[in-house]
Amino acid sequence: MPYIPTEWLDHIVDPVTGEVIQQGTPVSATKLNNMERGIAEAHEASEVSLARTHSLMTDALDMRMRYEFDGHARTYGLAANMYWITFRDTSDINIISGAYDAANKKVVLP
C-alpha cells in the first residue's frame, strides 16, 4: 500500500473571542500508524538502495583492480596463467595459518 501523507492543520483559536478560526487535524491511531508505515517503508527503500550502491561501487573497484593488475602483469611479461579472484569479506577465505585482525583489516601470520 503506498504511503499517503496527512495534511496536518493547527488548531487555531482567537485569544480574545475564543472563536475557533481553524479546526486542527485530530490525532488518531490510524493517522499515527500511517506515519509509522511510511517511515518503515522509506527506511526499507533506503536500505535496498544503499545495498545496490555498495554492490555497484564494489564491482567498479573490482573492475579497476583487474584492469591495473592485468596491465602491470603484461608490462612485465606475465601474460600466461594469470588468476584473479576478489574476496568481498573474510567469509570467502579459509585461513589455515595466522588470524584475521579486524581492527587493522589484515591477516597476521604466526
C-alpha positions as CSV (number, residue, x, y, z in Angstrom):
1,M,0.0,0.0,0.0
2,P,1.5,3.4,-1.0
3,Y,2.1,5.9,1.8
4,I,-0.4,8.7,1.8
5,P,0.8,11.7,3.8
6,T,-1.6,13.5,6.2
7,E,-2.1,17.3,5.7
8,W,-1.8,18.4,9.3
9,L,-3.5,21.6,10.4
10,D,-3.0,23.6,13.6
11,H,-6.0,24.2,15.9
12,I,-6.3,28.0,16.0
13,V,-8.4,29.8,18.5
14,D,-8.8,33.6,18.7
15,P,-7.4,34.5,22.1
16,V,-9.8,37.4,22.6
17,T,-13.1,35.9,21.5
18,G,-12.4,32.2,22.0
19,E,-13.8,31.6,18.5
20,V,-12.2,28.7,16.6
21,I,-10.6,30.1,13.5
22,Q,-9.3,26.8,12.2
23,Q,-10.2,23.3,13.3
24,G,-7.0,21.3,13.8
25,T,-6.3,17.8,12.4
26,P,-7.3,15.3,15.0
27,V,-4.6,12.8,16.1
28,S,-5.7,9.2,15.8
29,A,-4.1,5.7,15.9
30,T,-4.9,5.4,12.2
31,K,-3.0,8.5,11.2
32,L,-0.1,7.7,13.5
33,N,0.1,4.1,12.2
34,N,0.1,5.5,8.6
35,M,3.0,7.7,9.6
36,E,4.9,4.7,11.1
37,R,4.2,2.6,8.0
38,G,5.6,5.4,5.8
39,I,8.7,5.7,7.9
40,A,9.3,1.9,7.8
41,E,8.8,1.8,4.0
42,A,11.2,4.7,3.5
43,H,13.8,3.1,5.7
44,E,13.5,-0.2,3.9
45,A,13.8,1.5,0.5
46,S,16.9,3.4,1.6
47,E,18.5,0.1,2.8
48,V,17.8,-1.5,-0.5
49,S,19.2,1.5,-2.4
50,L,22.3,1.6,-0.2
51,A,23.0,-2.1,-0.7
52,R,22.7,-1.7,-4.5
53,T,25.0,1.3,-4.4
54,H,27.6,-0.6,-2.4
55,S,27.4,-3.5,-4.8
56,L,27.9,-1.2,-7.8
57,M,30.9,0.5,-6.1
58,T,32.4,-2.8,-5.2
59,D,32.0,-4.1,-8.7
60,A,33.6,-0.9,-10.2
61,L,36.5,-1.2,-7.8
62,D,37.0,-4.9,-8.7
63,M,37.0,-4.0,-12.4
64,R,39.6,-1.2,-11.8
65,M,41.8,-3.6,-9.9
66,R,41.6,-6.2,-12.6
67,Y,42.5,-3.6,-15.2
68,E,45.5,-2.4,-13.2
69,F,46.6,-6.0,-12.4
70,D,46.3,-7.1,-16.0
71,G,48.1,-4.1,-17.3
72,H,51.1,-4.4,-14.9
73,A,51.3,-8.1,-15.4
74,R,51.5,-7.7,-19.2
75,T,54.1,-4.9,-18.9
76,Y,56.4,-7.4,-17.1
77,G,55.7,-10.2,-19.5
78,L,53.4,-12.2,-17.2
79,A,50.6,-12.8,-19.6
80,A,50.1,-16.6,-19.1
81,N,48.3,-18.4,-16.3
82,M,47.0,-15.3,-14.6
83,Y,44.3,-15.9,-12.0
84,W,42.2,-13.3,-10.4
85,I,39.7,-13.6,-7.5
86,T,38.2,-10.9,-5.3
87,F,37.4,-11.7,-1.7
88,R,34.4,-9.5,-0.6
89,D,34.9,-10.2,3.0
90,T,36.7,-12.7,5.3
91,S,33.9,-15.3,5.0
92,D,35.2,-16.1,1.5
93,I,38.7,-17.0,2.9
94,N,39.7,-20.1,4.8
95,I,42.7,-19.0,6.9
96,I,44.7,-22.1,7.8
97,S,47.6,-20.3,9.5
98,G,47.5,-17.0,11.3
99,A,44.5,-14.9,12.2
100,Y,42.5,-12.0,10.8
101,D,42.9,-8.7,12.7
102,A,39.5,-7.0,12.1
103,A,40.6,-3.7,13.7
104,N,43.5,-3.3,11.2
105,K,41.9,-5.2,8.4
106,K,44.8,-7.6,7.8
107,V,45.9,-11.2,8.2
108,V,48.5,-11.6,10.9
109,L,50.9,-14.5,10.3
110,P,52.4,-16.6,13.1
